[in-house]
Amino acid sequence: MLPFFFVQNSIAFLKFDMLRDNDLVPITDRIKQVLLTCDFGYSICGFYTSDCNGYYVLHLKNGSNIKTINDLLKNPSVITSVVKAIVFVDVVELYDVCTLYVHRNKGYMKSLMAELIKTFSNKDIWLGVDYHHSDFEKITNFYIGFGFGNPGNVMKTTQGTILKKSVLCLSYPTDQNPDQIKVMIRTIKQTASMDTNNQFIEHFMKF
């Protein structure tokens, strides 16, 4: 199991329990500030159970100066990007993948994702993307570039948590060709859109 808090290569791992059990208001407020700009993925993470460990994975601007939780408390504005990682025995589920607006297009999320994949190299990694996101293609291409694939249309997480709507799921690692993955995603998205339209029509046909 990972430590409650540690920093490596400007990436900090902060266990959820620390935010619940301690008065870390500056850090909590900064994370909330970043999450309010979250539009780079699909967020449904509102649960935390005893059979998993939850971490905020944070990219820290000038993070080499941050060594302890107290350092971060004194300067929470160094947090530029956030990912929620829910760690189970064989898989890690990712939620709330986002970077604060003013820090985008600087490679922070790329650094965060690379370190996250390295840290959890012994597990599969799973995430979901909202079909209706305005940057859907940009988001999926971002993940494909990191070796995510195995696309599918799901309404549940890997642990069976029911989602409010169907999403595109991607997982890491995959041996699929990136171009093949992109074709599969377009087909899945089109099929999911048709299914949604059919469900909408069927609903009103009943009345």
PyMOL commands that set and color helices and strands:
alter all, ss='L'
color gray80, all
select helices_A, chain A and resi 16-21+25-35+63-65+69-74+76-78+101-103+108-119+136-145+178-205
alter helices_A, ss='H'
color red, helices_A
select strands_A, chain A and resi 5-8+11-15+53-60+79-87+91-99+124-129+149-156+162-172
alter strands_A, ss='S'
color yellow, strands_A
deselect
rebuild
show_as cartoon
